[in-house]
Amino acid sequence: MAARPLTWLTEISSQQRNLAAEVIGSPRERIVRALEYLAEQELIELQTAGIRLRYRRIKMPPDVRTLTQSIYERMLQREVREVARLHRVLEFVAHDGCQVSSLGAYFGEPRQQPCGHCSWCLNGGKAVLLPERPRPVIDEGLWRQAVQLRRSQSEALAEPRSFARFLCGVSSPRLSRAKLTGHALFGALDHVQFQQVLDRVGKHRHES
Ligand SMILES: [Zn+2]
């Protein structure tokens, strides 16, 4: 009868390794290396899971409010930049001219002649027309429900942008924390442009 391999399931947390290092008087790295060695010898099966990056606060920012504001503004700028980039892709698709030339020029290598094999060149020098996107109508009944929910979830949805994100189905840590990403109205307006929803939130401040 073959001996059954001994299974010993254990979790070693980072703190335990630190403690072991202290008790044995060996550096933590040496313990990690020893575990890796045992795994290499196929004496144990080693799996790394649930890695957490630890940060240490070196100093307290002088003004948390200013810091929060500056991070928030940076995030907003990033959002604007990313949306603009997407628009540039659409412009590129509908560009009236050789697309390869236009791409080359974007990266600082303009071409002298049209390429002859992009959609514009193959299309006999005609630009692609993007389909019209009609502005969707926001259902009033749905909007009323949303406004009602916003009143009861004032902490998570008070901020116009959070409310618009919720309706467009864009999750955020705040929405997940409030367990709103599973709500029936989460993403109810995902067919509407974010800006249109945001405008509506701003326009109807008295509703909230
Ligand atoms: Zn071309």
Residues whose N, C-alpha, C, O or C-beta is under 5 A from the ligand:
A	BS01	ZN	C98 Q99 V100 P114 C115 G116 H117 C118 C121
